[in-house]
Amino acid sequence: MAAYRKKGFTIGIGIFLIMMFSPAPSGLSEIGWDVAAVAVLMAIWWATETVPVAITALLPLALFPLLGVTSFEEAAVPYANKNIYLFLGGFMLALGIESSGLHKRIALKMIILVGSSGRRLVGGFMLVAALISMWVMNTSTTLMLLPIGLAVCGVMSETIPDITDKDRSNFDTALLLGIAYAATIGGMSTLIGTAPNIVFSAFMQDTYGVEISMFDWMMLGVPLATIMLFGAWMLLTKYVFPINFVATNDARNELKSMLTNMGSFTKDEKRISVIFGLAVFAWVFRTLLNRIDFLSGLTDAGIAIIAAILIFMTPSASKRGDLLQWEKSKDLPWGLLILFGGGLSLAAQISSSGLGIWIGNSLLILSTVPPILLILAVATLIIFLTEITSNVTTTTTFLPVFGALAIAIGVLPVSLTVPVCLAASCAFMLPVATPPNAIVYGSNKFTIATMMRAGFALNIVGILVVTIFAYYFAPLIF
């Protein structure tokens, strides 16, 4: 165990024991204080990754019954939250798309269509990354596009004789960072695009009875992601890494050659396209479909699971068995699903024990701060914190805190919980902040200092965009 992890283990246990043997603060019950002790322990272990984050997420099942906070059965209920199944079905759908190769064909076709100048080529990659990561994990999206991007970088270097070293470096860096940033931004568009969105949806349903459908979220997420994507493209290609050359025919021919080598549209790609298209249609128009008697019980999670079942039942034309084999299930992020459950179990007890209300009342001093400045502060805190912590654990930790604060100061919970959720996905400065950043950094095309320079500028854009959307639009939509 690394030294800092050992320290995290010791500090976490130490603070937990101190809190357990200390009296509860004025106005907070003993059970609420016990929940606070567990929350602090989990936050420290999550931050330091003393043990795998999914194992830390199991602590509510072990500690809440022992401390008399709640029964094991009650503590376990959030681990079966419907939004966990939405994410599970979404991941299975994404695996089916990846298995068929459909995502690569779409990527190549779109990049060929939009690419002419260096800036437009970067924009094409970013658009494709964002669109794919709306439905596929941003990590998978980045891994799929990186080799294509590196091939284009190589072609550019070889086929433009008068390009300067500065222009070549700017193009390579802007293209690779653009892929990573766009994959992250695209995930903000849909409920299944990134983990914090699912955590937020489940938290709002369980804590405040606010149901957020896929369509509701996309009304907020798609415009926000569009603005963020355009802002990232402008920052990368015009201001931070200016690109001023036109792509050659050789570069476009290289992409066309990759597409040609894939052959014609396969039967597997056609079959997965039908299933994927039906799922997206059902998600977008689910409220209309619910008006049909036999579809009145259809939910976003149900749509995802039905799509997943169809993928496992539809025969493959290119290999033995079905479009997706159960053996591929090992690639599903099972630990992440447990992490969701643990965070929701903790959040449920923070609410029911009175700890959330106590925290909110303790922060009433902030009630004099104008709401928009408070939202700005929340967005700033979360964006820079998530550079060094998991976006899921950050979201899980702070949603109950700022939700309680919102109630205490008399504003809608979404006013402070939405910026927590959105800001947690805006990690652009460091390779360790998010897997897409780490993947493109591994190409050795740029330094950490370069990523920090571009990422800091995009973080500032993210703070402003998140603040505006959380203040003006979130209360209208949710």
C-alpha positions in Angstrom: 0.0 0.0 0.0 1.4 3.4 -1.0 2.4 5.7 1.8 -0.4 8.2 1.2 -2.9 5.3 1.1 -1.6 4.1 4.5 -2.0 7.6 5.8 -5.5 7.8 4.4 -6.4 4.5 6.1 -5.0 5.7 9.4 -6.5 9.2 9.3 -9.9 7.8 8.2 -10.1 5.3 11.0 -8.7 7.8 13.5 -11.2 10.5 12.7 -14.0 7.9 12.6 -13.1 6.6 16.1 -12.8 10.2 17.5 -16.2 11.0 16.2 -17.7 7.8 17.5 -16.5 8.5 21.1 -17.4 12.2 21.0 -20.8 13.6 21.9 -23.0 14.8 19.0 -23.0 18.5 18.3 -25.9 20.6 19.5 -29.0 20.1 17.4 -27.8 16.8 15.9 -29.0 13.3 17.1 -26.6 10.5 18.0 -27.7 8.6 14.9 -27.0 11.7 12.7 -23.6 11.9 14.3 -22.9 8.3 13.6 -23.9 8.8 9.9 -21.5 11.8 9.8 -18.7 9.6 11.1 -19.3 7.0 8.4 -19.5 9.8 5.7 -16.2 11.3 6.8 -14.5 7.8 6.8 -15.9 7.1 3.3 -14.9 10.5 2.0 -11.3 10.1 3.2 -11.0 6.5 1.9 -12.5 7.6 -1.5 -10.1 10.6 -1.8 -7.0 8.5 -0.9 -8.2 5.2 -2.5 -7.0 3.4 0.6 -9.0 0.4 -0.7 -10.8 0.1 -4.0 -13.5 2.8 -4.2 -16.2 0.1 -4.7 -15.1 -1.6 -1.5 -15.4 1.7 0.4 -18.9 1.9 -1.1 -19.9 -1.2 0.8 -19.2 0.4 4.2 -22.9 1.5 4.6 -23.9 -2.2 4.5 -21.4 -3.1 7.2 -21.5 -0.1 9.5 -25.1 1.3 9.4 -26.6 -1.9 10.9 -23.8 -2.3 13.4 -24.2 1.3 14.6 -28.0 1.0 14.8 -28.5 3.6 12.1 -30.8 1.4 10.1 -31.3 -2.3 9.2 -29.3 -4.1 6.6 -32.3 -4.4 4.4 -32.9 -0.6 4.4 -29.2 0.1 3.8 -29.2 -2.3 0.9 -32.3 -0.8 -0.9 -30.3 2.0 -2.7 -28.0 -0.6 -4.2 -30.9 -1.7 -6.4 -31.9 1.9 -7.4 -33.5 1.9 -10.9 -30.9 4.4 -12.2 -28.2 1.8 -11.6 -30.0 -0.4 -14.0 -30.3 2.4 -16.5 -26.5 2.7 -16.4 -26.1 -1.1 -16.6 -28.3 -1.3 -19.7 -26.5 1.6 -21.2 -23.2 0.0 -20.7 -24.4 -3.2 -22.3 -25.7 -1.3 -25.3 -22.3 0.5 -25.6 -20.5 -2.9 -25.5 -22.7 -4.1 -28.3 -21.9 -1.1 -30.4 -18.2 -1.5 -29.8 -18.3 -5.2 -30.5 -19.9 -4.6 -34.0 -17.4 -1.8 -35.0 -20.3 0.5 -35.7 -18.8 3.4 -33.7 -15.6 3.4 -35.7 -17.4 3.5 -39.0 -19.6 6.4 -37.9 -16.5 8.2 -36.6 -14.5 7.9 -39.9 -17.5 8.9 -42.0 -18.2 12.1 -40.0 -14.6 13.1 -39.9 -14.2 12.7 -43.6 -17.3 14.9 -44.1 -16.2 17.8 -41.9 -12.4 17.8 -42.4 -10.8 20.3 -44.8 -8.7 22.8 -42.8 -6.7 21.9 -39.8 -9.2 23.6 -37.5 -12.2 21.8 -39.1 -10.5 18.5 -38.8 -10.0 19.0 -35.1 -13.6 20.1 -34.9 -14.7 17.0 -36.8 -12.9 14.7 -34.3 -14.4 16.6 -31.4 -17.9 16.5 -32.8 -17.6 12.7 -33.3 -16.2 12.2 -29.9 -19.0 14.2 -28.3 -21.8 12.4 -30.2 -20.4 8.9 -29.5 -19.8 9.6 -25.8 -23.4 10.6 -25.4 -24.2 6.9 -25.4 -20.8 5.1 -25.1 -18.3 5.5 -22.2 -16.0 8.4 -22.7 -13.0 6.1 -22.0 -14.1 3.7 -24.8 -14.7 6.7 -27.1 -11.2 8.1 -26.5 -9.6 4.7 -27.0 -11.4 4.2 -30.3 -10.6 7.7 -31.7 -7.0 7.9 -30.5 -5.4 5.6 -33.1 -7.4 7.4 -35.8 -6.2 10.8 -34.5 -2.6 9.6 -34.3 -2.7 8.4 -37.9 -4.0 11.8 -39.0 -1.2 13.5 -37.1 1.3 11.3 -38.8 -0.1 12.0 -42.3 -0.1 15.7 -41.6 3.6 15.6 -40.7 4.5 13.7 -43.8 2.4 15.4 -46.4 2.6 19.2 -45.7 6.2 20.1 -46.5 6.0 23.8 -45.5 4.3 23.3 -42.2 6.3 24.7 -39.3 7.2 22.7 -36.2 5.0 25.1 -34.2 2.0 24.4 -36.4 2.6 20.7 -36.3 2.8 20.7 -32.6 -0.3 22.9 -32.2 -2.3 20.6 -34.5 -1.2 17.4 -32.7 -1.9 18.8 -29.3 -5.2 20.4 -30.2 -6.4 17.3 -31.9 -5.6 14.9 -29.1 -6.8 17.1 -26.3 -9.9 17.9 -28.3 -10.7 14.2 -28.5 -10.4 13.8 -24.7 -12.2 17.0 -23.8 -15.0 16.3 -26.3 -15.5 12.8 -25.0 -15.9 14.2 -21.5 -18.2 17.0 -22.6 -20.4 14.8 -24.7 -21.1 12.6 -21.7 -22.8 15.5 -20.0 -25.6 15.5 -22.7 -27.5 12.4 -21.6 -28.3 10.6 -18.3 -26.2 7.6 -19.3 -23.4 9.6 -20.8 -21.4 9.9 -17.5 -21.7 8.6 -14.0 -22.4 11.8 -12.1 -25.6 12.3 -14.1 -27.0 9.0 -12.9 -26.0 9.7 -9.3 -27.8 13.1 -9.6 -30.9 11.6 -11.0 -31.1 8.9 -8.4 -30.4 11.4 -5.6 -33.1 13.8 -6.7 -35.7 11.0 -7.0 -34.8 9.4 -3.6 -34.4 12.6 -1.6 -36.8 15.0 -3.1 -39.2 12.9 -5.2 -38.1 14.7 -8.4 -38.1 12.3 -11.4 -35.7 13.4 -14.1 -36.2 11.6 -17.4 -33.8 11.2 -20.3 -35.7 13.9 -22.2 -35.7 16.3 -19.2 -31.9 15.9 -18.8 -31.2 16.3 -22.5 -33.1 19.6 -22.5 -30.4 20.9 -20.2 -27.5 18.8 -21.1 -27.5 19.0 -24.9 -27.5 22.9 -25.1 -24.9 23.1 -22.3 -22.6 20.5 -24.0 -23.0 22.2 -27.3 -21.8 25.5 -25.9 -19.0 23.8 -24.0 -17.9 21.9 -27.1 -17.8 25.0 -29.3 -15.9 26.9 -26.5 -13.4 24.0 -26.2 -12.9 24.0 -30.0 -12.4 27.8 -30.2 -10.0 27.8 -27.2 -7.9 24.9 -28.5 -7.6 25.9 -32.2 -7.8 29.7 -32.1 -6.3 30.9 -28.9 -4.3 28.2 -27.0 -2.9 26.2 -30.0 -3.6 28.3 -33.1 -4.0 26.3 -36.3 -3.6 28.1 -39.6 -3.1 25.5 -42.3 -5.4 23.5 -44.7 -5.4 19.7 -44.6 -4.0 17.9 -47.6 -5.6 15.4 -49.8 -3.3 12.8 -48.4 -4.7 13.2 -45.0 -8.3 12.8 -46.2 -7.2 9.9 -48.3 -5.7 8.2 -45.3 -9.1 8.4 -43.5 -10.9 7.2 -46.6 -8.5 4.3 -46.8 -9.3 3.3 -43.2 -13.0 3.4 -44.0 -12.6 1.4 -47.2 -10.6 -1.3 -45.3 -13.7 -1.8 -43.0 -15.6 -3.0 -46.0 -19.4 -2.6 -46.5 -21.9 -2.1 -43.7 -22.1 -5.5 -42.0 -25.3 -7.3 -40.9 -24.2 -7.0 -37.3 -23.8 -3.2 -37.6 -27.2 -3.0 -39.2 -28.8 -5.1 -36.4 -27.2 -3.1 -33.6 -28.1 0.1 -35.4 -31.8 -0.9 -35.2 -31.7 -1.7 -31.5 -29.7 1.4 -30.7 -32.1 3.6 -32.8 -35.2 2.2 -31.1 -33.7 2.7 -27.7 -32.8 6.4 -28.4 -36.3 6.9 -29.9 -37.9 5.4 -26.8 -35.8 7.5 -24.4 -36.5 10.8 -26.2 -40.3 10.2 -26.6 -40.9 8.1 -23.5 -43.4 10.5 -22.0 -45.5 10.2 -25.2 -45.2 6.4 -25.2 -46.4 6.3 -21.6 -49.8 7.6 -22.8 -50.3 4.2 -24.5 -52.0 1.8 -22.0 -49.6 -1.1 -22.3 -46.5 1.2 -22.2 -47.7 3.2 -19.2 -45.1 1.5 -17.0 -42.2 2.1 -19.4 -39.2 3.8 -17.8 -35.8 4.9 -19.0 -34.2 2.1 -17.0 -36.6 -0.4 -18.5 -35.8 0.8 -22.0 -32.0 0.3 -21.4 -32.6 -3.2 -20.0 -34.9 -4.2 -22.9 -32.2 -3.0 -25.4 -29.5 -5.0 -23.5 -31.7 -8.1 -23.6 -32.3 -7.7 -27.3 -28.5 -7.4 -27.9 -27.9 -10.7 -26.1 -30.8 -12.4 -27.9 -30.1 -11.2 -31.5 -28.0 -13.7 -33.5 -24.7 -12.4 -35.0 -24.0 -12.9 -38.7 -20.2 -12.7 -38.3 -19.6 -15.0 -35.3 -21.1 -17.8 -33.4 -23.7 -16.8 -30.9 -25.4 -13.4 -30.5 -24.4 -9.8 -31.1 -23.0 -9.7 -27.5 -21.7 -12.7 -25.6 -21.9 -12.9 -21.8 -18.2 -13.3 -21.7 -17.9 -9.7 -22.6 -19.7 -8.8 -19.4 -16.4 -8.8 -17.6 -15.8 -5.5 -19.4 -18.7 -3.9 -17.6 -17.8 -1.5 -14.8 -19.4 -3.6 -12.0 -17.4 -1.7 -9.4 -18.9 1.6 -10.6 -22.4 0.2 -10.1 -21.5 -0.7 -6.5 -20.1 2.8 -6.0 -23.5 4.3 -7.1 -25.3 2.1 -4.6 -22.9 3.0 -1.7 -23.2 6.7 -2.5 -27.0 6.5 -2.6 -27.2 4.5 0.6 -25.1 7.1 2.4 -27.1 9.9 0.9 -30.4 8.3 2.1 -29.2 8.1 5.7 -27.8 11.7 5.6 -31.3 12.7 4.7 -33.3 10.5 7.1 -31.1 10.9 10.1 -31.4 14.7 10.1 -27.7 15.2 9.3 -28.6 16.9 6.0 -30.9 19.5 7.7 -28.3 20.1 10.4 -25.6 20.7 7.8 -27.9 23.1 5.9 -28.7 25.0 9.1 -25.0 25.2 9.9 -24.4 26.9 6.6 -27.2 29.4 6.9 -24.6 32.2 7.1 -24.4 31.7 3.4 -28.0 32.7 3.0 -26.9 36.4 2.6 -24.8 35.5 -0.4 -26.7 36.2 -3.7 -27.8 32.8 -5.2 -25.8 33.2 -8.4 -22.6 33.9 -6.5 -23.3 30.8 -4.4 -23.8 28.7 -7.5 -20.5 30.2 -8.9 -18.7 29.2 -5.7 -20.1 25.7 -5.8 -19.2 25.2 -9.5 -15.6 26.5 -8.8 -15.1 24.3 -5.8 -16.3 21.1 -7.5 -14.5 21.7 -10.8 -11.1 22.1 -9.2 -11.7 19.4 -6.6 -12.6 16.9 -9.3 -9.2 17.4 -10.9 -7.8 15.2 -8.1 -10.8 13.1 -7.0 -13.2 10.8 -8.7 -16.2 12.6 -10.3 -18.5 10.0 -8.9 -17.2 10.2 -5.3 -17.2 14.0 -5.5 -20.8 14.1 -6.7 -21.9 11.5 -4.1 -20.2 13.4 -1.3 -21.4 16.9 -2.1 -25.0 16.4 -3.4 -26.5 15.8 0.1 -24.5 18.7 1.5 -25.5 21.3 -1.1 -29.0 19.9 -1.4 -29.5 20.5 2.4 -28.0 24.0 2.1 -30.5 24.8 -0.7 -33.4 23.8 1.5 -32.0 25.8 4.4 -31.6 29.0 2.5 -35.0 28.7 0.7 -34.0 27.9 -2.9 -34.9 24.9 -5.0 -32.5 22.0 -4.4 -31.7 21.8 -8.2 -30.1 25.3 -7.9 -27.2 23.9 -6.0 -27.3 20.2 -6.9 -27.2 20.7 -10.6 -23.9 22.6 -10.5 -22.4 19.9 -8.3 -23.4 17.3 -11.0 -22.3 19.3 -14.0 -19.1 20.6 -12.5 -18.0 17.2 -11.5 -17.7 16.3 -15.2 -15.5 19.3 -16.0 -12.0 17.9 -15.3 -9.7 19.1 -18.0 -6.4 20.0 -16.4 -4.6 16.9 -15.3 -4.1 13.4 -16.7 -5.3 11.8 -13.4 -8.5 13.8 -13.5 -10.3 11.5 -15.9 -9.5 8.5 -18.1 -9.7 10.3 -21.4 -7.1 12.8 -20.2 -4.8 10.0 -19.2 -5.3 8.1 -22.5 -4.3 11.0 -24.7 -1.5 12.1 -22.4 0.0 8.6 -23.0 0.6 9.5 -26.6 3.6 11.7 -25.5 2.6 14.5 -27.8 2.4 17.1 -25.1 3.5 17.8 -21.5 1.4 18.0 -18.3 2.1 21.7 -18.3 0.6 22.1 -21.7 -2.5 20.2 -20.6 -2.8 22.3 -17.5 -2.6 25.5 -19.6 -5.4 24.4 -21.9 -7.4 22.7 -19.2 -7.4 25.7 -16.9 -8.8 27.9 -19.6 -11.5 25.4 -20.3 -12.2 25.0 -16.6 -13.0 28.8 -16.4 -15.4 28.4 -19.4 -17.0 25.4 -17.6 -17.5 27.4 -14.4 -19.2 30.2 -16.3 -21.4 27.9 -18.4 -22.4 25.7 -15.5 -23.3 28.7 -13.3 -25.5 30.2 -16.0 -27.3 27.0 -16.8 -27.8 26.1 -13.1 -29.1 29.5 -12.2 -31.3 30.4 -15.2 -32.4 27.1 -16.8 -32.2 24.2 -14.3 -35.2 25.5 -12.1 -37.3 25.9 -15.3 -36.6 22.3 -16.5 -36.6 20.4 -13.3 
